[in-house]
Amino acid sequence: MRIKTQDYNEVTVIELQGELDGDMSTSLRNRITDIVTAGKAGVVLHASGVGFIDSEGLELLLWIKEYCAENHCQLRIAGLDENCAKILEVTRVESEFDLYSELAEAVKSFV
């Protein structure tokens, strides 16, 4: 899994590449913690490069949502492919997240 970040004013976009699983849990948690601690108003997980989400990846997404909410930072997820969107739907966590098909749409939603 590759993690790349880019700032757009008070919003940080985290571009994810690979599988969202336990192998990348620590690095993504650390990145989220750093971003939220820096006082960013929002985080967008750009997940167009994610091909699979396992149970640990789902737990990680739910942790990110909760951590952001506790620290007054909004979370959006953009660009989920059909397979990953189906995983969120089947596990009934889809409604827990603000999902956007396009990255630009997710970033603009903070305005």
Residue frames as qw, qx, qy, qz and C-alpha x, y, z in Angstrom:
[[0.000, 0.890, 0.457, 0.000, 0.00, 0.00, 0.00],
 [0.391, 0.187, 0.001, 0.901, 1.25, 3.43, -0.94],
 [0.145, -0.840, -0.462, 0.244, 0.08, 6.56, 0.86],
 [0.362, 0.222, 0.143, 0.894, 0.56, 10.00, -0.67],
 [0.082, -0.755, -0.513, 0.400, -0.79, 13.26, 0.77],
 [0.247, 0.339, 0.254, 0.872, -1.56, 16.62, -0.72],
 [0.062, -0.520, -0.515, 0.679, -2.97, 19.72, 0.99],
 [0.048, 0.554, 0.474, 0.682, -5.73, 21.92, -0.41],
 [0.257, -0.613, 0.118, -0.738, -5.97, 24.78, 2.11],
 [0.469, -0.391, 0.568, -0.552, -7.60, 23.27, 5.21],
 [0.949, 0.089, 0.138, -0.270, -8.24, 19.88, 3.57],
 [0.158, -0.531, 0.806, 0.209, -5.72, 17.07, 3.15],
 [0.880, 0.272, -0.187, -0.342, -6.19, 14.47, 0.46],
 [0.459, -0.430, 0.776, 0.039, -4.70, 11.06, 1.20],
 [0.714, 0.404, -0.404, -0.403, -4.25, 9.07, -1.98],
 [0.678, -0.295, 0.661, -0.129, -4.24, 5.33, -1.33],
 [0.609, 0.463, -0.556, -0.325, -2.82, 2.71, -3.71],
 [0.224, 0.221, -0.941, 0.128, -3.08, -1.05, -3.14],
 [0.540, -0.426, -0.711, -0.148, -5.13, -3.04, -0.66],
 [0.319, -0.587, 0.269, -0.693, -6.64, -1.52, 2.45],
 [0.860, -0.209, -0.465, -0.005, -5.70, -4.13, 5.02],
 [0.709, -0.689, -0.043, 0.143, -3.89, -4.72, 8.30],
 [0.762, 0.067, 0.066, 0.641, -0.47, -4.32, 6.68],
 [0.253, 0.465, 0.084, 0.844, -1.00, -0.61, 6.24],
 [0.431, -0.765, -0.475, -0.065, -2.96, 0.07, 9.42],
 [0.562, -0.562, -0.148, 0.588, -0.13, 1.60, 11.46],
 [0.352, -0.004, 0.265, 0.898, 1.16, 3.88, 8.72],
 [0.107, -0.566, -0.493, -0.652, -2.30, 5.21, 7.83],
 [0.497, -0.748, -0.424, 0.116, -3.24, 5.70, 11.50],
 [0.523, -0.404, -0.026, 0.750, -0.04, 7.68, 12.03],
 [0.192, 0.228, 0.389, 0.872, -0.69, 9.81, 8.94],
 [0.283, -0.702, -0.527, -0.386, -4.27, 10.54, 10.04],
 [0.559, -0.667, -0.314, 0.380, -3.10, 11.41, 13.56],
 [0.438, -0.183, 0.121, 0.872, -0.52, 13.84, 12.16],
 [0.023, 0.414, 0.476, 0.775, -3.03, 15.52, 9.87],
 [0.409, -0.742, -0.492, -0.200, -5.72, 15.91, 12.53],
 [0.587, -0.547, -0.210, 0.558, -3.17, 17.12, 15.11],
 [0.340, 0.038, 0.226, 0.912, -2.07, 19.78, 12.61],
 [0.190, 0.472, 0.380, -0.772, -5.60, 21.21, 12.84],
 [0.087, -0.023, -0.683, -0.725, -6.88, 20.36, 9.38],
 [0.543, 0.097, 0.225, -0.803, -10.62, 20.86, 8.91],
 [0.889, 0.235, 0.133, -0.369, -11.04, 17.85, 6.68],
 [0.299, -0.367, 0.838, 0.270, -9.54, 14.69, 5.24],
 [0.805, 0.382, -0.105, -0.441, -10.41, 13.05, 1.94],
 [0.580, -0.240, 0.758, 0.176, -9.37, 9.44, 1.45],
 [0.564, 0.541, -0.348, -0.517, -8.90, 9.16, -2.31],
 [0.647, -0.191, 0.731, -0.101, -9.46, 5.45, -2.76],
 [0.740, 0.546, -0.136, -0.367, -9.58, 5.05, -6.54],
 [0.409, 0.554, -0.725, 0.019, -6.35, 3.05, -6.34],
 [0.407, -0.240, 0.788, -0.395, -7.68, 0.64, -3.70],
 [0.497, 0.108, -0.719, -0.475, -8.69, -2.72, -5.14],
 [0.657, -0.301, -0.691, -0.030, -9.69, -4.55, -1.98],
 [0.290, -0.552, 0.388, -0.679, -10.69, -3.88, 1.64],
 [0.538, -0.120, -0.828, 0.104, -10.46, -6.65, 4.23],
 [0.521, -0.709, -0.475, -0.024, -11.96, -6.74, 7.74],
 [0.544, -0.435, -0.155, 0.701, -8.96, -4.92, 9.24],
 [0.185, 0.188, 0.305, 0.915, -9.30, -2.29, 6.53],
 [0.322, -0.655, -0.514, -0.451, -12.95, -1.82, 7.46],
 [0.593, -0.641, -0.352, 0.338, -12.01, -1.46, 11.12],
 [0.451, -0.150, 0.060, 0.878, -9.38, 1.08, 10.11],
 [0.019, -0.444, -0.414, -0.795, -11.92, 3.14, 8.13],
 [0.482, -0.722, -0.461, -0.184, -14.31, 3.14, 11.10],
 [0.607, -0.477, -0.206, 0.601, -11.46, 4.17, 13.43],
 [0.297, 0.114, 0.205, 0.926, -10.52, 7.04, 11.08],
 [0.226, -0.617, -0.470, -0.589, -14.15, 8.21, 10.99],
 [0.596, -0.702, -0.380, 0.091, -14.41, 8.12, 14.78],
 [0.593, -0.296, -0.068, 0.746, -11.01, 9.74, 15.37],
 [0.163, 0.310, 0.287, 0.892, -11.78, 12.55, 12.94],
 [0.364, -0.691, -0.457, -0.426, -15.20, 13.17, 14.52],
 [0.650, -0.605, -0.319, 0.331, -13.74, 13.25, 18.04],
 [0.482, -0.344, 0.072, 0.803, -11.21, 15.86, 16.89],
 [0.269, 0.791, 0.227, -0.501, -13.60, 18.09, 14.90],
 [0.006, -0.425, 0.661, 0.618, -12.22, 17.04, 11.52],
 [0.784, 0.347, 0.178, -0.483, -14.53, 15.94, 8.72],
 [0.390, -0.233, 0.835, 0.310, -13.90, 12.82, 6.65],
 [0.722, 0.493, -0.045, -0.484, -14.85, 12.10, 3.05],
 [0.591, -0.143, 0.738, 0.292, -14.06, 9.06, 0.89],
 [0.493, 0.664, -0.152, -0.541, -13.72, 9.56, -2.86],
 [0.450, 0.558, -0.613, -0.332, -13.38, 7.29, -5.85],
 [0.587, -0.183, 0.769, -0.175, -14.18, 3.87, -4.43],
 [0.266, 0.173, -0.788, -0.528, -14.21, 1.27, -7.17],
 [0.722, -0.174, -0.332, -0.581, -17.24, -0.98, -7.61],
 [0.713, -0.054, -0.676, 0.178, -15.70, -3.87, -5.66],
 [0.261, 0.015, -0.561, 0.785, -14.81, -1.75, -2.61],
 [0.409, -0.157, 0.022, -0.899, -18.17, 0.05, -2.65],
 [0.771, -0.161, -0.509, -0.348, -19.86, -3.36, -2.64],
 [0.548, -0.035, -0.692, 0.469, -17.76, -4.43, 0.37],
 [0.058, -0.057, 0.382, -0.921, -18.97, -1.37, 2.31],
 [0.604, -0.119, -0.227, -0.754, -22.55, -2.06, 1.23],
 [0.752, -0.098, -0.645, -0.099, -22.53, -5.77, 2.13],
 [0.469, -0.094, -0.642, 0.599, -20.98, -5.08, 5.55],
 [0.220, -0.822, -0.505, -0.145, -23.57, -2.36, 6.13],
 [0.449, -0.545, -0.123, 0.697, -21.07, 0.39, 6.91],
 [0.342, 0.431, 0.422, 0.720, -21.66, 2.35, 3.70],
 [0.179, -0.853, -0.361, -0.333, -24.03, 4.76, 5.46],
 [0.625, -0.635, -0.131, 0.436, -21.33, 5.57, 8.03],
 [0.474, -0.246, 0.283, 0.797, -19.31, 7.52, 5.45],
 [0.362, 0.797, 0.048, -0.481, -19.68, 10.51, 3.17],
 [0.649, 0.016, 0.625, 0.434, -18.89, 8.91, -0.19],
 [0.336, 0.775, -0.108, -0.524, -18.13, 10.78, -3.41],
 [0.892, 0.350, 0.247, 0.148, -17.48, 9.36, -6.85],
 [0.565, 0.648, -0.064, 0.506, -14.95, 12.09, -7.77],
 [0.581, -0.216, -0.313, 0.719, -12.08, 13.60, -5.79],
 [0.083, 0.251, 0.077, 0.961, -12.86, 17.17, -6.87],
 [0.504, -0.545, -0.425, -0.519, -16.44, 16.77, -5.69],
 [0.724, -0.462, -0.439, 0.265, -15.27, 15.56, -2.26],
 [0.447, -0.073, -0.168, 0.875, -12.78, 18.42, -1.83],
 [0.117, -0.358, -0.230, -0.897, -15.37, 21.02, -2.91],
 [0.542, -0.562, -0.591, -0.203, -17.85, 19.63, -0.37],
 [0.530, -0.359, -0.424, 0.641, -15.88, 21.32, 2.42],
 [0.107, 0.212, 0.095, 0.967, -16.69, 24.81, 1.12]]
